Structure formats: structure tokens, C-alpha cells
Amino acid sequence: MKRYPAFEPPEYAAWQADPALVDAFRQTINRLPERQQVVARLSRDELLTLYARLIRARQHDIALSRWVRQGVISKAWLGTGEEAATVGPAFALDPGTDFVSPMIRNAAACCDMGMPLADMFRAYLATADSPSAGRDLHAGSPAHHVLQPVSPVGVMVPVSAGIALAGRITGTPRVVMNWVGDGSAKSGASHEGLNFAAVQRLPVVYILQNNQVALGTRLEQHHAGGDFADWPHAYGMAGWGFDGNNVLDAYAAAVLAVERCRRGEGPVLLLATTFRMGGHATHDEREARATFPAELFAHWGKRDPIALYEEYLKGAGVSEAELEGVESAATAVVEAAAEAALESRHHLPEPRTALTGVYAQS
């Protein structure tokens, strides 16, 4: 995989495969028979589709980082290092019927559901043809079953429950997948939403994404309960964890959760352990490095979810040339989308449009 030292964490730019971690990646997939069976059903094309989506997610962040350096935008919220926790679970859904409710760092879920990548870039540029017509950089698309995230991310937990309930009332089978961070999971709205979903036995897959940090507050500073293994039981719902840097473990765990929801057995709380390889946004990268010891970045830097998956695919017989071809194609898609979005910069919203679309018509 091509590296971009100017736009990626230094640990990724200097990444070298650790045989023990590559072996652990394989062992993680095989440790539970149910998940092993799910992964075994994936075709070669599907395995490569997952790789392409991981590359697309990383290249999306690299493009935004480049824009920040060039002064096109002032800052960006990146999901570098956490791609597998988004791409894997989203791959378990049916885009035609299911819904996703991502956080801004789960941007990969948007294009994985079919949302145009150029529209996601336009959201950052606030152009008139962006998804929110220039109002908000948070991107969503009802037509593609993507709920637009908001800054107080915990409030989407009850909204996701509401979308699932609406499906039940209208007789429209659907599963809703919602990501929530370790920090925002502490909000009142999150607790209320989880409890409501459990009591109503709604088909929602909640992914508690433990990034080890909430904004700039380390996990041990806002969480006194050890890991999150007891949380599903506390709400009266099923739940299990997965390796947030292993796309196949993430996918298999999500498939089992989605299948449970489709059977009408209620919501599932998935616990993803991962790490955000950067700041809250691009403007505070130095603060992130000051918040955590260098050893922690080194630890997670060796666990680049894309590089480890690439090594897994090589071990499964995929040639480097084929991987390079998939990477080149995915990169070209991102670059074309970014260029298309830049062409929209002359088309900014008229000031008077700020008054339209504010209230629903009665």
C-alpha cells in the first residue's frame, strides 16, 4: 500500500509488517466458530471489495488532509486508524432496506451505502449542491438511507431507535446501524435511546466505538467501569466485542448482530476497540500527541487496519499486483470525486436560501 508521509501518521508512513500481529489477525478471525463460518462464506471478490472500501476510506481522509494543507478548508475530522470499525459492519447491511447513522469519523459508511463521494467532499466546501445545500459539513442522504450526523453525536442513539420503530409501524423491515463513541455514550440521550431500543426490542445494531479518547479526554478520565463488556447486559440486550482494527472480525460480528435483529430478537450492542491516530480534528494533532504517550501511538501504529488486512490477503493468495490494481482504482475514484467537488466551489448558496427548508410544511 502506498504511503503518504505528509498526510498520514508517522507510524503508518514507516509501517513494517510484524509477523506476530499478522498471525494474530488470522487467529482473531478463527477464534470463534460462528465468526469463522461467516468469513469463510466471503468470496474472493467480496474480500477485495472490503479492501477497496478500506483504501477509499483512507484516501478520503488523505484528500481532506491535503485540502487543509492547501488552505481549501480550515480543518477536517478524520477516521484514520478506525476504518475497519466502519467498513466491516457496514458491509453486513443491505443498502436497499437498512439504514446507517454514522458519526462524522464513520464517513466510509456513507459511500458504502451508495452516497456519492463527491457529495461528501462538497459538504466540507459548503456548496449549494452539497447534501445540506451548504448548511452543514455533516453529510447524510435519506435517498441512500444515511442519517445525517450532528455534533452532539450521542443524540443519534434515540433517533436510530426511532427509525427502527418507524419501520416496524409501517411494516418496512429494516435494520439500523448506529456508531457512538466511548465519550458520547455517556450522554443522557445515549442511555435513554439504548434503554428504549432494548425495551421495545428494536432492530438496531449499536456500535460503541472505543477510541480511547473523547474529544481530548482520555478514557480513564471519563470512564471508571473498566472495559464495556457489561454494558449490553446492563441494558438487557445482546452484545459482544470485536477487534476494531480487524475488518473481518468487525464484519463477522456485525453479520451475527444483523441476523439477530432480522429474526426479531431485539437490538445488539457491539463493542469495538480501536484508536484514533490523530487529534479530534486536524487542527489539534499536537494536542493529541501531548494527550497520550508516544508508546500508545507506537502500539496502535503497528496495527494499521488496512496494512494488516493487506498482509492477510497476501497470505490468502492475492498477489501484490492485484492489490495494487485495486488500490489504484479506489484512489482514482477518490481523486475524481475530490476534483468534481472542487468544481462546485463557484456554486455557493444564495444568502436567502438560509430561510428555506427550515421548517416542515404542514
Phi, psi and omega in degrees: 000133180292141181250152183230084185305331182285341188233355179247160175302147182300329179295328178281322181298329182255021188295135173228141182294130174261113183307324180294321180286325176296318178294321179296327177301313180293318182297324179300318181295326187265358187287335180239121184306319181299316181288323178300319180293321179297314181295322181297336181281347181290133176281169177300318179298321179292321177299320180286331175296319176300318179298315180298321181290326175295315178299316180300319179296317180293318181293328174301315179292320180296320178297318178295319178298321178296318178299321178297314179297326182276353180083012178291319175229164184273328179194166181215152179255113191253155177247025183301125181099347183242013186302321185295328181289347176257308186295316181300304179298320181298330180292343180277354185263163171258106183301338182285336183235328186274166180235152171239147175231087185272162164274171183298331180281352176262035185303333180301329180296330181295305181287334176294336177271000177106001180290133181301130181298325179299325178294325178294322176291321180298330179300322178291330182273350179058040179278163182294334180263016174282165184305327180256015181056036175089004184276329191208141178279348174289127187254134174212169181203104178304324181296333180255012178062037177247113177283131182290125178288164177230164184298314174282080194302332182299337184288348178281350177296307176291329177298318179298320176297321180295321178295321178293319179295320178299321177297320179295315183296321183271359181071029180253101182299128178200155171243137178250134179243126184230129176263139177219139184278166180298331179278312183290342176294346179274356182286156179299320180299322179297313181297317180296318181294316178298317180296316181297316180298321180292314182296320181274357180053054185273150181279072179238134171256109177266133177246108177275105186268101181276098180274357184077001182204143174245109188058261175236018182256118182297153184307315183292347178272345180232001183221120183250010187256025182067218176281184186260016187299333182274350186297315180303315180298323181299328180265354180077033178230163176287159178182154178200165183261167171209160178285110184292352177252011179240103188297328180285322175294320178297316180296311183297318179298321181288321178302314180296324179291316180297317179299321178297317178298318181295333178280358180080025184263013174094179184287163178229136176252110178266141184245108182257125177257120182207195181205137179274113184277055179174194181273184175300323173211178185294343183282346184234039177299320180294323179297321179298319180291334177277336182286323183245151176291154181300330181298327181290319176296322179295319180300309182282335178297329177287345185252037176306117186297332180281316181295320179294321178293323177300317178295323177299315181295321177299318178294338179270004175102005178277129183284157177297325180296320180292320178296319178297323178294318178296318180296316181298318181294316180295320179296319180296323178297317180293316181297320178294321179294319180295319178295319179297321179293320180297329178292344180274356186296337178282349185253073180270153183293143174291141182307324184294340181289348177296340181268354182260151177071017180277318180243149176288146178285136180278000000 
